[in-house]
């Protein structure tokens, strides 16, 4: 197993620690929030490093093309759910429920679409586009924003949900185009 894949697995293994820190956080034990931030930041850094290593060292693998986005989805979904249901954060720093709903709905739709396209094409190369990367950036920034208790959280949430929806629609349009190509090819044969 190469370094990029090990970093993706490491990112998955960080998730329970993040959840535990949020569960055990109280305003009286504010330092725990910084532990959650440190572990989340470590996960974000590992995401950047594993992508860099895979590109620079030419370590792109089939396993990596599955486990890297899976690690991202598990990390972000868990963080969004945990930070939206935790009642220990003051209300102004709690994620509104519509944000994790949008993030999770987009990811579920994309996974279902990927499975359908894979069934139709037999082989699906998953590669994030720039809009998807911007979306991931804003989703990660939102988590950091909450953990730092920065002001104007709602504005960041609106920006994040905007990019989440737009990137989801872009992936759906691209998937539809791929499926139309398969239908068109099948009609010719």
N, CA, C and O of each residue as an XYZ file, in Angstrom:
756
protein
N       0.858     -1.178      0.000
C       0.000      0.000      0.000
C       0.900      1.235      0.000
O       1.859      1.324      0.767
N       0.571      2.185     -0.876
C       1.417      3.372     -0.999
C       1.068      4.431      0.061
O       0.079      4.313      0.784
N       1.912      5.462      0.125
C       1.773      6.506      1.143
C       0.446      7.255      1.012
O      -0.198      7.547      2.019
N       0.032      7.568     -0.211
C      -1.218      8.311     -0.418
C      -2.400      7.535      0.164
O      -3.257      8.123      0.823
N      -2.454      6.241     -0.067
C      -3.553      5.426      0.463
C      -3.487      5.317      1.978
O      -4.522      5.304      2.644
N      -2.279      5.238      2.529
C      -2.122      5.199      3.991
C      -2.633      6.489      4.619
O      -3.245      6.466      5.687
N      -2.383      7.610      3.957
C      -2.870      8.888      4.473
C      -4.400      8.962      4.432
O      -5.022      9.531      5.329
N      -4.994      8.391      3.396
C      -6.461      8.355      3.326
C      -7.042      7.513      4.456
O      -8.037      7.893      5.073
N      -6.421      6.377      4.720
C      -6.873      5.518      5.820
C      -6.678      6.241      7.156
O      -7.537      6.165      8.034
N      -5.562      6.935      7.307
C      -5.303      7.728      8.506
C      -6.424      8.742      8.724
O      -6.874      8.948      9.850
N      -6.870      9.372      7.635
C      -7.944     10.366      7.714
C      -9.234      9.731      8.242
O      -9.963     10.349      9.018
N      -9.506      8.513      7.824
C     -10.698      7.808      8.315
C     -10.550      7.495      9.806
O     -11.513      7.600     10.567
N      -9.346      7.112     10.215
C      -9.114      6.748     11.609
C      -9.185      7.949     12.564
O      -9.380      7.770     13.766
N      -9.031      9.146     12.048
C      -9.123     10.360     12.864
C     -10.572     10.671     13.255
O     -10.816     11.311     14.278
N     -11.513     10.228     12.458
C     -12.927     10.598     12.638
C     -13.450     10.308     14.050
O     -14.062     11.194     14.645
N     -13.240      9.111     14.614
C     -13.780      8.875     15.966
C     -13.209      9.818     17.023
O     -13.899     10.169     17.981
N     -11.964     10.224     16.853
C     -11.370     11.158     17.813
C     -12.079     12.507     17.751
O     -12.382     13.107     18.782
N     -12.340     12.979     16.526
C     -13.047     14.248     16.353
C     -14.414     14.175     17.032
O     -14.793     15.073     17.783
N     -15.147     13.099     16.760
C     -16.487     12.940     17.335
C     -16.410     12.927     18.857
O     -17.217     13.570     19.528
N     -15.443     12.198     19.399
C     -15.296     12.124     20.860
C     -15.031     13.508     21.454
O     -15.603     13.865     22.484
N     -14.168     14.279     20.808
C     -13.877     15.622     21.334
C     -15.124     16.495     21.332
O     -15.356     17.245     22.280
N     -15.926     16.405     20.280
C     -17.152     17.216     20.225
C     -18.149     16.741     21.275
O     -18.814     17.555     21.915
N     -18.253     15.428     21.453
C     -19.191     14.891     22.447
C     -18.792     15.318     23.864
O     -19.650     15.653     24.681
N     -17.501     15.304     24.145
C     -17.034     15.619     25.496
C     -16.759     17.102     25.713
O     -16.390     17.512     26.814
N     -16.933     17.901     24.678
C     -16.732     19.342     24.811
C     -17.807     19.933     25.708
O     -18.977     19.562     25.623
N     -17.400     20.847     26.558
C     -18.324     21.693     27.311
C     -17.691     23.082     27.359
O     -16.473     23.206     27.233
N     -18.488     24.112     27.537
C     -17.908     25.452     27.637
C     -16.883     25.563     28.775
O     -15.951     26.364     28.704
N     -17.066     24.754     29.820
C     -16.116     24.771     30.928
C     -14.790     24.128     30.529
O     -13.744     24.455     31.088
N     -14.835     23.223     29.571
C     -13.632     22.538     29.073
C     -13.387     22.971     27.627
O     -13.336     22.145     26.716
N     -13.237     24.277     27.438
C     -13.121     24.844     26.096
C     -11.894     24.330     25.340
O     -11.888     24.323     24.109
N     -10.866     23.903     26.057
C      -9.657     23.395     25.401
C      -9.954     22.166     24.531
O      -9.224     21.902     23.575
N     -11.011     21.416     24.848
C     -11.356     20.225     24.062
C     -11.714     20.612     22.627
O     -11.438     19.869     21.685
N     -12.328     21.777     22.477
C     -12.662     22.277     21.129
C     -11.399     22.417     20.295
O     -11.418     22.147     19.094
N     -10.311     22.831     20.908
C      -9.057     22.992     20.176
C      -8.428     21.647     19.816
O      -7.725     21.530     18.813
N      -8.688     20.632     20.644
C      -8.246     19.284     20.267
C      -9.017     18.810     19.029
O      -8.441     18.218     18.116
N     -10.318     19.079     19.015
C     -11.128     18.727     17.834
C     -10.597     19.463     16.608
O     -10.475     18.880     15.531
N     -10.285     20.736     16.775
C      -9.731     21.532     15.685
C      -8.390     20.964     15.219
O      -8.138     20.886     14.017
N      -7.540     20.573     16.147
C      -6.231     20.021     15.793
C      -6.390     18.725     14.994
O      -5.704     18.529     13.991
N      -7.286     17.846     15.429
C      -7.475     16.584     14.708
C      -8.106     16.822     13.340
O      -7.733     16.176     12.360
N      -9.066     17.752     13.271
C      -9.672     18.054     11.970
C      -8.633     18.671     11.039
O      -8.568     18.326      9.859
N      -7.828     19.576     11.567
C      -6.772     20.205     10.760
C      -5.767     19.169     10.275
O      -5.283     19.252      9.146
N      -5.458     18.214     11.105
C      -4.569     17.120     10.725
C      -5.180     16.307      9.581
O      -4.477     15.900      8.656
N      -6.477     16.075      9.651
C      -7.174     15.356      8.581
C      -7.136     16.160      7.282
O      -6.892     15.602      6.212
N      -7.376     17.463      7.374
C      -7.330     18.328      6.187
C      -5.930     18.322      5.584
O      -5.775     18.236      4.366
N      -4.925     18.413      6.427
C      -3.542     18.381      5.953
C      -3.230     17.047      5.284
O      -2.573     17.015      4.243
N      -3.693     15.950      5.870
C      -3.440     14.640      5.265
C      -4.120     14.517      3.901
O      -3.609     13.843      3.006
N      -5.277     15.172      3.746
C      -5.961     15.175      2.446
C      -5.117     15.896      1.405
O      -4.964     15.415      0.282
N      -4.576     17.039      1.774
C      -3.730     17.798      0.844
C      -2.464     17.025      0.499
O      -2.051     16.975     -0.659
N      -1.854     16.426      1.514
C      -0.596     15.701      1.293
C      -0.831     14.452      0.452
O      -0.038     14.154     -0.442
N      -1.912     13.713      0.724
C      -2.115     12.487     -0.053
C      -2.383     12.790     -1.523
O      -1.950     12.043     -2.401
N      -3.092     13.878     -1.794
C      -3.305     14.273     -3.188
C      -2.010     14.686     -3.865
O      -1.758     14.335     -5.017
N      -1.195     15.433     -3.137
C       0.102     15.869     -3.672
C       1.002     14.672     -3.946
O       1.612     14.579     -5.011
N       1.084     13.762     -2.987
C       1.933     12.570     -3.139
C       1.465     11.721     -4.320
O       2.281     11.247     -5.111
N       0.162     11.534     -4.434
C      -0.366     10.709     -5.525
C      -0.019     11.306     -6.888
O       0.310     10.577     -7.824
N      -0.092     12.632     -6.996
C       0.216     13.279     -8.280
C       1.716     13.311     -8.563
O       2.159     12.936     -9.649
N       2.483     13.758     -7.589
C       3.920     13.964     -7.799
C       4.666     12.642     -7.948
O       5.528     12.502     -8.816
N       4.334     11.677     -7.100
C       5.032     10.398     -7.149
C       4.385      9.418     -8.129
O       4.876      8.305     -8.316
N       3.297      9.832     -8.745
C       2.615      8.940     -9.671
C       2.022      7.731     -8.969
O       2.019      6.625     -9.511
N       1.517      7.948     -7.751
C       0.974      6.858     -6.954
C      -0.554      6.791     -7.035
O      -1.205      6.363     -6.081
N      -1.116      7.203     -8.143
C      -2.565      7.093     -8.294
C      -2.915      5.626     -8.520
O      -2.369      4.966     -9.404
N      -3.846      5.133     -7.693
C      -4.252      3.740     -7.787
C      -5.771      3.656     -7.818
O      -6.463      4.628     -7.517
N      -6.282      2.483     -8.187
C      -7.723      2.261     -8.167
C      -8.229      2.372     -6.733
O      -9.265      2.986     -6.478
N      -7.485      1.769     -5.791
C      -7.865      1.867     -4.379
C      -7.892      3.323     -3.935
O      -8.818      3.747     -3.244
N      -6.886      4.084     -4.326
C      -6.821      5.490     -3.956
C      -7.971      6.295     -4.529
O      -8.471      7.211     -3.876
N      -8.400      5.965     -5.748
C      -9.508      6.701     -6.370
C     -10.833      6.426     -5.658
O     -11.800      7.171     -5.816
N     -10.865      5.351     -4.875
C     -12.068      5.031     -4.102
C     -11.930      5.536     -2.667
O     -12.834      6.178     -2.134
N     -10.791      5.238     -2.053
C     -10.637      5.513     -0.617
C     -10.443      6.999     -0.308
O     -10.874      7.461      0.748
N      -9.809      7.752     -1.199
C      -9.598      9.184     -0.936
C     -10.916      9.947     -0.866
O     -11.159     10.637      0.124
N     -11.788      9.848     -1.895
C     -13.067     10.570     -1.768
C     -13.949      9.988     -0.658
O     -14.722     10.713     -0.031
N     -13.828      8.673     -0.418
C     -14.596      8.067      0.671
C     -14.171      8.662      2.011
O     -15.018      8.985      2.844
N     -12.871      8.805      2.219
C     -12.361      9.400      3.457
C     -12.865     10.833      3.611
O     -13.267     11.241      4.700
N     -12.841     11.593      2.520
C     -13.346     12.972      2.562
C     -14.822     12.999      2.944
O     -15.237     13.769      3.811
N     -15.609     12.149      2.286
C     -17.054     12.136      2.534
C     -17.352     11.719      3.971
O     -18.179     12.339      4.640
N     -16.678     10.667      4.446
C     -16.903     10.223      5.829
C     -16.524     11.307      6.830
O     -17.262     11.575      7.779
N     -15.372     11.923      6.611
C     -14.913     12.974      7.520
C     -15.896     14.141      7.546
O     -16.359     14.545      8.613
N     -16.210     14.675      6.379
C     -17.060     15.864      6.336
C     -18.483     15.574      6.800
O     -19.070     16.366      7.538
N     -19.037     14.447      6.373
C     -20.393     14.101      6.791
C     -20.469     13.959      8.300
O     -21.386     14.484      8.931
N     -19.509     13.250      8.880
C     -19.483     13.062     10.332
C     -19.343     14.401     11.046
O     -20.033     14.658     12.032
N     -18.453     15.251     10.550
C     -18.253     16.563     11.183
C     -19.509     17.415     11.095
O     -19.905     18.039     12.080
N     -20.142     17.448      9.923
C     -21.344     18.264      9.765
C     -22.471     17.778     10.669
O     -23.153     18.583     11.304
N     -22.666     16.467     10.727
C     -23.727     15.929     11.584
C     -23.420     16.235     13.051
O     -24.280     16.724     13.783
N     -22.194     15.944     13.470
C     -21.815     16.135     14.873
C     -21.964     17.596     15.291
O     -22.480     17.883     16.371
N     -21.517     18.514     14.445
C     -21.573     19.935     14.816
C     -22.970     20.542     14.662
O     -23.224     21.637     15.163
N     -23.869     19.846     13.980
C     -25.233     20.378     13.880
C     -26.121     19.853     15.002
O     -27.108     20.496     15.358
N     -25.783     18.686     15.566
C     -26.634     18.142     16.624
C     -26.075     18.371     18.031
O     -26.773     18.153     19.021
N     -24.823     18.809     18.116
C     -24.233     19.046     19.436
C     -24.898     20.256     20.079
O     -24.855     21.363     19.543
N     -25.508     20.028     21.228
C     -26.164     21.139     21.917
C     -25.228     21.835     22.900
O     -25.647     22.718     23.649
N     -23.966     21.433     22.891
C     -22.997     22.040     23.808
C     -22.373     23.315     23.240
O     -21.805     24.127     23.970
N     -22.492     23.469     21.925
C     -22.016     24.706     21.304
C     -23.120     25.741     21.419
O     -24.292     25.413     21.237
N     -22.769     26.982     21.718
C     -23.796     28.029     21.735
C     -24.520     28.068     20.389
O     -23.933     27.774     19.348
N     -25.784     28.430     20.424
C     -26.627     28.379     19.233
C     -25.998     29.103     18.038
O     -26.088     28.620     16.909
N     -25.366     30.247     18.275
C     -24.802     31.018     17.156
C     -23.608     30.322     16.501
O     -23.170     30.724     15.423
N     -23.079     29.274     17.151
C     -21.951     28.535     16.576
C     -22.333     27.114     16.173
O     -21.465     26.311     15.830
N     -23.598     26.808     16.211
C     -24.069     25.484     15.818
C     -24.462     25.522     14.338
O     -25.059     26.491     13.868
N     -24.121     24.466     13.620
C     -24.478     24.427     12.204
C     -25.981     24.269     12.043
O     -26.596     23.453     12.728
N     -26.581     25.045     11.140
C     -28.015     24.893     10.911
C     -28.285     23.540     10.241
O     -27.479     23.094      9.423
N     -29.386     22.889     10.566
C     -29.666     21.550     10.030
C     -29.692     21.476      8.505
O     -29.364     20.433      7.939
N     -30.072     22.553      7.833
C     -30.161     22.504      6.377
C     -28.800     22.334      5.710
O     -28.726     21.868      4.573
N     -27.731     22.702      6.398
C     -26.401     22.557      5.788
C     -25.978     21.090      5.699
O     -25.616     20.638      4.613
N     -26.009     20.323      6.804
C     -25.669     18.905      6.644
C     -26.644     18.162      5.739
O     -26.254     17.220      5.050
N     -27.903     18.576      5.735
C     -28.871     17.938      4.832
C     -28.444     18.146      3.385
O     -28.475     17.210      2.587
N     -28.044     19.372      3.042
C     -27.596     19.660      1.671
C     -26.328     18.879      1.324
O     -26.229     18.298      0.243
N     -25.360     18.866      2.241
C     -24.084     18.186      1.993
C     -24.305     16.690      1.823
O     -23.800     16.088      0.876
N     -25.055     16.093      2.735
C     -25.280     14.649      2.683
C     -26.127     14.275      1.470
O     -25.847     13.278      0.804
N     -27.156     15.060      1.180
C     -28.001     14.772      0.013
C     -27.183     14.794     -1.272
O     -27.328     13.913     -2.120
N     -26.330     15.793     -1.415
C     -25.470     15.883     -2.601
C     -24.594     14.646     -2.720
O     -24.482     14.056     -3.795
N     -23.976     14.259     -1.616
C     -23.074     13.109     -1.650
C     -23.815     11.810     -1.958
O     -23.316     10.973     -2.710
N     -24.997     11.638     -1.381
C     -25.784     10.432     -1.663
C     -26.178     10.393     -3.135
O     -26.080      9.346     -3.776
N     -26.619     11.517     -3.671
C     -27.000     11.580     -5.084
C     -25.800     11.270     -5.972
O     -25.932     10.546     -6.959
N     -24.629     11.813     -5.631
C     -23.428     11.561     -6.426
C     -23.010     10.094     -6.373
O     -22.600      9.528     -7.386
N     -23.111      9.482     -5.201
C     -22.745      8.064     -5.083
C     -23.715      7.199     -5.887
O     -23.287      6.298     -6.609
N     -25.008      7.464     -5.770
C     -25.993      6.708     -6.549
C     -25.746      6.899     -8.039
O     -25.791      5.938     -8.806
N     -25.486      8.131     -8.448
C     -25.188      8.405     -9.858
C     -23.942      7.671    -10.329
O     -23.911      7.133    -11.436
N     -22.909      7.649     -9.480
C     -21.664      6.952     -9.840
C     -21.911      5.460    -10.014
O     -21.358      4.838    -10.922
N     -22.736      4.887     -9.150
C     -23.053      3.456     -9.264
C     -23.818      3.186    -10.557
O     -23.531      2.217    -11.258
N     -24.784      4.034    -10.871
C     -25.562      3.857    -12.101
C     -24.663      3.989    -13.327
O     -24.758      3.190    -14.258
N     -23.798      4.987    -13.329
C     -22.884      5.177    -14.466
C     -21.918      4.009    -14.568
O     -21.618      3.546    -15.668
N     -21.430      3.530    -13.432
C     -20.526      2.377    -13.436
C     -21.231      1.153    -14.021
O     -20.634      0.395    -14.786
N     -22.490      0.966    -13.662
C     -23.248     -0.167    -14.207
C     -23.440     -0.012    -15.712
O     -23.416     -1.000    -16.447
N     -23.630      1.219    -16.170
C     -23.838      1.463    -17.602
C     -22.564      1.404    -18.421
O     -22.558      0.875    -19.532
N     -21.479      1.949    -17.871
C     -20.218      2.009    -18.615
C     -19.285      0.844    -18.306
O     -18.424      0.496    -19.114
N     -19.461      0.248    -17.135
C     -18.571     -0.835    -16.733
C     -17.284     -0.332    -16.108
O     -16.595     -1.091    -15.426
N     -16.950      0.915    -16.324
C     -15.740      1.491    -15.749
C     -15.978      2.985    -15.567
O     -16.352      3.689    -16.505
N     -15.758      3.444    -14.366
C     -15.978      4.857    -14.077
C     -14.718      5.437    -13.467
O     -14.250      4.970    -12.429
N     -14.178      6.436    -14.100
C     -13.020      7.152    -13.565
C     -13.539      8.367    -12.821
O     -14.071      9.299    -13.423
N     -13.380      8.348    -11.497
C     -13.848      9.455    -10.669
C     -12.716     10.458    -10.531
O     -11.635     10.135    -10.037
N     -12.978     11.667    -10.969
C     -11.987     12.724    -10.788
C     -12.721     14.014    -10.451
O     -13.621     14.433    -11.180
N     -12.339     14.637     -9.355
C     -13.031     15.856     -8.950
C     -12.721     17.012     -9.906
O     -11.611     17.140    -10.421
N     -13.730     17.838    -10.121
C     -13.494     19.034    -10.939
C     -13.160     20.201    -10.014
O     -13.205     20.064     -8.791
N     -12.829     21.335    -10.594
C     -12.427     22.499     -9.790
C     -13.547     22.968     -8.868
O     -13.298     23.368     -7.730
N     -14.769     22.918     -9.360
C     -15.901     23.334     -8.532
C     -16.072     22.398     -7.337
O     -16.415     22.844     -6.242
N     -15.835     21.111     -7.544
C     -15.881     20.148     -6.444
C     -14.813     20.435     -5.409
O     -15.049     20.297     -4.209
N     -13.625     20.838     -5.876
C     -12.538     21.163     -4.942
C     -12.850     22.443     -4.160
O     -12.545     22.539     -2.972
N     -13.458     23.422     -4.832
C     -13.860     24.654     -4.140
C     -14.920     24.324     -3.088
O     -14.898     24.864     -1.981
N     -15.841     23.438     -3.443
C     -16.883     23.016     -2.501
C     -16.267     22.360     -1.275
O     -16.625     22.684     -0.143
N     -15.336     21.433     -1.504
C     -14.668     20.764     -0.390
C     -13.926     21.777      0.475
O     -13.939     21.675      1.702
N     -13.278     22.755     -0.162
C     -12.580     23.800      0.592
C     -13.554     24.530      1.510
O     -13.267     24.707      2.694
N     -14.703     24.957      0.982
C     -15.659     25.698      1.802
C     -16.291     24.816      2.871
O     -16.594     25.295      3.964
N     -16.493     23.537      2.575
C     -17.023     22.641      3.594
C     -16.027     22.496      4.741
O     -16.411     22.527      5.911
N     -14.747     22.339      4.403
C     -13.716     22.238      5.441
C     -13.581     23.557      6.208
O     -13.428     23.561      7.429
N     -13.638     24.659      5.486
C     -13.558     25.972      6.123
C     -14.713     26.174      7.108
O     -14.522     26.761      8.173
N     -15.884     25.702      6.765
C     -17.045     25.839      7.640
C     -16.808     25.120      8.966
O     -17.126     25.653     10.029
N     -16.255     23.920      8.904
C     -15.973     23.165     10.132
C     -14.960     23.941     10.989
O     -15.145     24.101     12.196
N     -13.910     24.410     10.354
C     -12.889     25.179     11.079
C     -13.502     26.450     11.672
O     -13.197     26.823     12.804
N     -14.368     27.110     10.895
C     -15.028     28.339     11.342
C     -15.819     28.095     12.625
O     -15.766     28.890     13.564
N     -16.556     26.976     12.650
C     -17.348     26.643     13.843
C     -16.428     26.382     15.030
O     -16.663     26.882     16.131
N     -15.382     25.598     14.797
C     -14.492     25.230     15.904
C     -13.737     26.432     16.461
O     -13.374     26.452     17.637
N     -13.503     27.426     15.621
C     -12.847     28.647     16.091
C     -13.846     29.663     16.657
O     -13.458     30.701     17.194
N     -15.129     29.345     16.527
C     -16.212     30.229     16.977
C     -16.062     31.618     16.354
O     -16.126     32.639     17.040
N     -15.863     31.625     15.052
C     -15.717     32.879     14.320
C     -17.094     33.501     14.076
O     -18.095     32.789     13.993
N     -17.139     34.816     13.961
C     -18.423     35.471     13.675
C     -18.852     35.242     12.222
O     -18.073     34.782     11.387
N     -20.099     35.573     11.954
C     -20.679     35.502     10.601
C     -20.749     34.070     10.077
O     -20.562     33.836      8.883
N     -21.016     33.118     10.960
C     -21.116     31.714     10.552
C     -22.188     31.515      9.490
O     -21.984     30.756      8.542
N     -23.320     32.184      9.634
C     -24.420     32.005      8.662
C     -23.966     32.346      7.248
O     -24.342     31.661      6.296
N     -23.165     33.394      7.101
C     -22.682     33.775      5.766
C     -21.822     32.663      5.180
O     -21.966     32.317      4.007
N     -20.929     32.103      5.989
C     -20.085     30.993      5.534
C     -20.960     29.793      5.174
O     -20.706     29.109      4.183
N     -21.988     29.539      5.981
C     -22.898     28.422      5.687
C     -23.619     28.629      4.357
O     -23.768     27.684      3.582
N     -24.066     29.850      4.087
C     -24.741     30.132      2.820
C     -23.797     29.936      1.634
O     -24.187     29.373      0.611
N     -22.579     30.394      1.770
C     -21.587     30.209      0.699
C     -21.327     28.720      0.477
O     -21.259     28.251     -0.660
N     -21.182     27.990      1.574
C     -20.913     26.554      1.482
C     -22.068     25.816      0.828
O     -21.844     24.972     -0.039
N     -23.293     26.115      1.224
C     -24.438     25.420      0.634
C     -24.589     25.802     -0.839
O     -24.987     24.975     -1.659
N     -24.272     27.049     -1.174
C     -24.324     27.468     -2.584
C     -23.383     26.604     -3.427
O     -23.799     26.039     -4.438
N     -22.112     26.502     -3.011
C     -21.154     25.706     -3.779
C     -21.506     24.222     -3.749
O     -21.283     23.511     -4.729
N     -22.053     23.753     -2.634
C     -22.464     22.349     -2.536
C     -23.533     22.038     -3.569
O     -23.453     21.027     -4.267
N     -24.531     22.900     -3.669
C     -25.633     22.671     -4.617
C     -25.152     22.826     -6.055
O     -25.464     21.991     -6.904
N     -24.398     23.881     -6.337
C     -23.926     24.121     -7.709
C     -23.006     22.987     -8.171
O     -23.134     22.512     -9.299
N     -22.087     22.553     -7.317
C     -21.201     21.465     -7.728
C     -21.978     20.170     -7.896
O     -21.674     19.379     -8.789
N     -22.972     19.942     -7.054
C     -23.811     18.753     -7.202
C     -24.544     18.759     -8.527
O     -24.605     17.738     -9.213
N     -25.101     19.906     -8.890
C     -25.797     20.013    -10.175
C     -24.832     19.819    -11.346
O     -25.197     19.227    -12.362
N     -23.609     20.315    -11.204
C     -22.599     20.139    -12.261
C     -22.241     18.671    -12.432
O     -22.154     18.174    -13.555
N     -22.032     17.971    -11.311
C     -21.736     16.535    -11.399
C     -22.907     15.765    -11.993
O     -22.705     14.834    -12.773
N     -24.133     16.146    -11.630
C     -25.319     15.485    -12.191
C     -25.380     15.706    -13.698
O     -25.658     14.772    -14.451
N     -25.121     16.941    -14.145
C     -25.133     17.229    -15.589
C     -24.064     16.418    -16.311
O     -24.319     15.886    -17.391
N     -22.871     16.318    -15.728
C     -21.805     15.521    -16.349
C     -22.178     14.043    -16.395
O     -21.913     13.361    -17.385
N     -22.792     13.553    -15.323
C     -23.237     12.156    -15.281
C     -24.319     11.888    -16.298
O     -24.335     10.835    -16.937
N     -25.211     12.824    -16.447
C     -26.285     12.675    -17.447
C     -25.697     12.603    -18.853
O     -26.153     11.816    -19.683
N     -24.686     13.425    -19.115
C     -24.013     13.404    -20.411
C     -23.367     12.038    -20.672
O     -23.465     11.499    -21.774
N     -22.715     11.490    -19.659
C     -22.103     10.168    -19.798
C     -23.151      9.094    -20.075
O     -22.962      8.240    -20.941
N     -24.253      9.143    -19.334
C     -25.316      8.162    -19.551
C     -25.925      8.295    -20.946
O     -26.242      7.289    -21.581
N     -26.089      9.518    -21.422
C     -26.612      9.725    -22.777
C     -25.674      9.140    -23.825
O     -26.126      8.607    -24.838
N     -24.366      9.239    -23.586
C     -23.393      8.633    -24.510
C     -23.556      7.124    -24.532
O     -23.486      6.508    -25.595
N     -23.773      6.516    -23.361
C     -23.949      5.071    -23.294
C     -25.214      4.672    -24.033
O     -25.203      3.707    -24.797
N     -26.309      5.402    -23.816
C     -27.580      5.109    -24.498
C     -27.391      5.260    -26.007
O     -27.859      4.429    -26.786
N     -26.706      6.322    -26.409
C     -26.486      6.568    -27.829
C     -25.663      5.442    -28.465
O     -25.971      4.982    -29.564
N     -24.618      5.005    -27.762
C     -23.779      3.909    -28.275
C     -24.575      2.621    -28.342
O     -24.452      1.869    -29.308
N     -25.403      2.350    -27.315
C     -26.193      1.124    -27.301
C     -27.245      1.113    -28.402
O     -27.582      0.048    -28.920
N     -27.768      2.276    -28.767
C     -28.761      2.358    -29.840
C     -28.136      2.036    -31.193
O     -28.800      1.490    -32.075
N     -26.850      2.376    -31.356
C     -26.164      2.100    -32.615
C     -25.875      0.617    -32.801
O     -25.803      0.127    -33.929
N     -25.709     -0.098    -31.687
C     -25.337     -1.527    -31.802
C     -26.512     -2.433    -31.854
O     -26.350     -3.650    -31.949
